[in-house]
Amino acid sequence: MWFSRTFRWVVNLVFPPVCPVCKTRLKGKEEDLIICTNCRTAIRPVRPPLCPRCGLPVPAGDGAGYLCGSCLQERWYFDIHRTSSIYEGALKEAIHRFKYGGVFPLAKVFGDLLQPTLKALSHDYPVDVMIPVPLHIRRLRERGFNQALLLVKELNKRLGIPYAERTLKKVKDTPVQSALKKKKRRENLRGAFEVQDQSAIEGKAVVLVDDVYTTGATVNECSRTLLKAGAARVAVLTVARAL
């Protein structure tokens, strides 16, 4: 134990730890928190009132408790979506560094955000198994990891909820969704996913996990595929939501 503490002290002396988001030096307990206090406090949580289906924050008053305009128009296959925070500022930068820069310690930060969100969700929604939104094999080879799977593993470590890593597979190599409009995203994703192991989800309440919810097109197609293969219900959990 003394050796590991001494080794860490020497490493920190030579290479002072910095916040991966803003690059300021981490001090004291911030080292264990991965990112600095300023970046932590800049993360804006999603708070009620929310659309009961997709979790969109809505103004308090007459609209509270009712479906939002998008949910009245869209055909969602998932029962409910919940997210921890707004996709902006420090959190947006952290997700980019995690997703595209491979800053894996940030998974702990996202676990801190997701853990209470998943606990709250599980009060009203049974959770049998977690499924990460998959990447196509080409994208996986380019990136070297699936960020959604890292989030699932972090939640499994904290809450003990089982997960199925290879049950859902992306079989269609689609263009980057962020560059496409809503209608095109839906068309693009039709038939993009397949279930490889029905026994892992058959009759079960599934929680589909991803990093960011933008239009909902990806998680909706994943949900449709899981239900078609025998899942009883599908909920969606994300770190952040774009507004």
C-alpha positions in Angstrom: 0.0 0.0 0.0 2.8 2.5 1.0 4.6 1.6 -2.3 1.5 2.4 -4.4 1.0 5.7 -2.6 4.6 6.7 -3.0 4.6 5.7 -6.7 1.5 7.8 -7.3 3.1 10.7 -5.5 6.2 10.5 -7.6 4.2 10.2 -10.9 2.0 13.2 -9.9 5.1 15.2 -9.1 6.6 14.6 -12.5 3.4 14.6 -14.5 0.8 16.7 -12.5 -2.7 15.4 -13.2 -4.9 17.7 -15.2 -8.6 17.9 -15.9 -9.2 16.2 -19.3 -11.9 18.7 -20.1 -10.4 22.1 -19.4 -6.7 21.1 -18.8 -6.4 22.8 -15.4 -4.4 21.1 -12.8 -6.3 18.8 -10.5 -5.8 19.3 -6.8 -6.5 17.1 -3.7 -9.8 15.1 -4.0 -10.2 16.3 -7.6 -7.7 13.6 -8.7 -10.2 10.9 -7.6 -13.1 12.8 -9.3 -11.2 12.7 -12.7 -12.4 16.2 -13.7 -12.1 19.5 -11.9 -14.7 21.0 -9.6 -15.5 23.8 -12.0 -16.3 21.3 -14.9 -18.3 19.1 -12.5 -20.5 22.0 -11.3 -20.9 23.2 -14.9 -22.8 20.0 -15.8 -26.5 20.9 -15.9 -28.7 18.0 -14.7 -32.1 17.2 -16.3 -34.8 17.9 -13.8 -38.6 17.6 -13.7 -41.0 18.4 -15.0 -40.3 16.0 -17.9 -42.2 14.5 -20.8 -43.3 11.1 -19.3 -42.2 9.2 -22.4 -39.0 10.7 -23.8 -37.8 12.7 -20.8 -37.7 16.0 -22.5 -37.6 18.9 -19.9 -40.9 20.9 -20.3 -42.0 24.1 -18.7 -43.8 23.9 -15.4 -47.5 24.5 -15.6 -50.2 23.2 -17.9 -47.8 21.1 -20.0 -46.3 19.2 -17.1 -47.3 15.5 -17.0 -48.4 15.4 -20.7 -46.6 14.0 -23.7 -44.4 16.5 -25.6 -45.1 17.4 -29.3 -42.5 15.0 -30.6 -44.0 12.1 -28.6 -47.5 12.9 -29.9 -46.1 12.7 -33.5 -43.5 9.9 -33.3 -43.9 6.2 -33.0 -41.6 5.2 -30.2 -40.9 1.6 -29.6 -39.2 2.2 -26.3 -41.4 2.7 -23.2 -39.4 5.5 -21.6 -36.1 7.4 -22.0 -34.3 9.0 -19.1 -31.0 10.9 -19.2 -28.8 12.5 -16.5 -27.8 15.9 -18.0 -28.0 18.4 -20.8 -25.5 17.9 -23.7 -23.6 21.1 -23.6 -20.4 22.8 -22.4 -18.2 20.8 -20.1 -20.2 17.6 -20.4 -20.3 17.8 -24.2 -16.5 18.2 -24.2 -16.0 15.3 -21.8 -18.1 13.0 -24.0 -16.1 14.0 -27.0 -12.8 13.3 -25.2 -14.2 9.9 -24.0 -15.7 8.9 -27.3 -13.1 10.1 -29.8 -10.0 10.6 -27.6 -10.2 7.4 -25.6 -10.0 9.1 -22.2 -11.3 6.0 -20.4 -11.2 7.3 -16.8 -14.1 9.6 -17.8 -16.3 6.5 -17.6 -16.2 7.0 -13.8 -17.6 10.5 -14.2 -20.4 9.2 -16.4 -21.1 6.4 -14.0 -21.6 9.0 -11.2 -24.1 10.7 -13.4 -25.9 7.6 -14.6 -26.1 5.7 -11.3 -28.9 7.8 -9.7 -30.7 8.1 -13.0 -30.8 4.3 -13.4 -31.8 3.8 -9.8 -34.7 6.3 -10.2 -35.8 4.6 -13.5 -35.7 1.1 -11.9 -38.2 2.2 -9.2 -41.0 2.2 -11.7 -39.4 0.1 -14.5 -38.1 -3.5 -14.0 -34.5 -4.0 -15.2 -33.5 -7.5 -16.2 -30.6 -6.8 -18.5 -28.7 -3.9 -19.9 -27.8 -3.7 -23.6 -25.2 -1.3 -25.1 -26.1 0.4 -28.4 -23.6 -1.3 -30.7 -21.2 0.1 -33.3 -20.8 -1.4 -36.8 -17.6 -3.5 -37.0 -15.9 -1.0 -39.2 -16.5 1.9 -36.8 -15.5 -0.4 -33.9 -12.2 -1.2 -35.5 -11.5 2.5 -36.2 -12.3 3.6 -32.7 -11.0 0.5 -30.9 -13.9 0.4 -28.3 -17.6 0.9 -28.0 -18.3 3.8 -25.6 -21.8 2.5 -24.7 -20.3 -0.9 -23.6 -17.9 0.9 -21.3 -20.8 2.7 -19.7 -22.7 -0.5 -19.3 -19.7 -2.2 -17.6 -19.4 0.8 -15.2 -23.0 0.5 -14.2 -22.7 -3.3 -13.8 -19.7 -2.8 -11.5 -21.7 -0.3 -9.4 -25.2 -1.8 -9.3 -24.7 -5.5 -10.3 -27.3 -5.4 -13.1 -26.4 -8.0 -15.7 -25.6 -7.0 -19.3 -25.5 -8.8 -22.6 -22.5 -7.5 -24.6 -23.0 -9.2 -28.0 -26.8 -9.7 -28.2 -27.5 -6.7 -30.3 -25.4 -6.2 -33.4 -25.2 -3.4 -36.0 -25.1 -5.1 -39.4 -25.6 -2.1 -41.6 -22.8 0.5 -41.9 -24.7 3.8 -41.8 -23.3 7.3 -42.4 -22.7 9.5 -39.3 -26.1 10.3 -38.0 -25.3 13.8 -36.8 -25.0 15.0 -40.4 -28.5 13.8 -41.3 -32.0 15.3 -40.8 -34.5 13.5 -38.7 -36.4 11.7 -41.5 -33.2 10.6 -43.2 -31.9 9.2 -39.9 -34.9 7.0 -39.6 -34.7 5.7 -43.2 -31.0 5.3 -42.8 -31.3 3.0 -39.7 -34.1 0.8 -40.9 -32.8 -2.8 -40.7 -29.4 -1.6 -39.3 -29.6 -3.9 -36.2 -30.0 -7.6 -35.6 -30.4 -9.7 -32.4 -27.8 -12.4 -32.2 -29.0 -14.2 -29.1 -32.7 -14.1 -28.4 -32.4 -16.0 -25.2 -30.6 -13.1 -23.6 -33.6 -10.8 -24.0 -36.7 -13.0 -24.5 -39.4 -12.0 -22.1 -37.1 -9.5 -20.3 -37.2 -5.8 -19.5 -34.3 -4.3 -21.3 -32.5 -1.1 -20.6 -30.7 0.2 -23.7 -27.7 2.3 -22.8 -26.0 5.0 -25.0 -24.0 8.2 -24.5 -26.2 10.9 -26.1 -29.8 11.1 -27.1 -30.3 13.5 -30.1 -33.4 12.7 -32.1 -34.0 9.2 -30.7 -33.7 7.6 -34.1 -30.9 5.2 -33.2 -32.3 4.0 -29.9 -35.8 3.7 -31.4 -34.6 1.4 -34.2 -32.6 -0.6 -31.6 -35.8 -0.9 -29.5 -37.9 -2.0 -32.5 -35.3 -4.7 -33.2 -35.2 -5.9 -29.6 -39.0 -6.1 -29.3 -39.3 -8.0 -32.5 -36.9 -10.5 -31.2 -38.9 -11.1 -28.0 -38.0 -8.5 -25.4 -40.9 -7.7 -23.1 -40.1 -4.0 -22.8 -37.4 -1.5 -23.6 -36.3 1.6 -21.7 -33.5 3.9 -22.8 -30.8 5.4 -20.6 -28.3 8.0 -21.8 -25.7 10.2 -20.2 -26.8 13.4 -21.9 -29.6 14.8 -24.1 -29.2 17.3 -26.8 -31.8 20.1 -26.8 
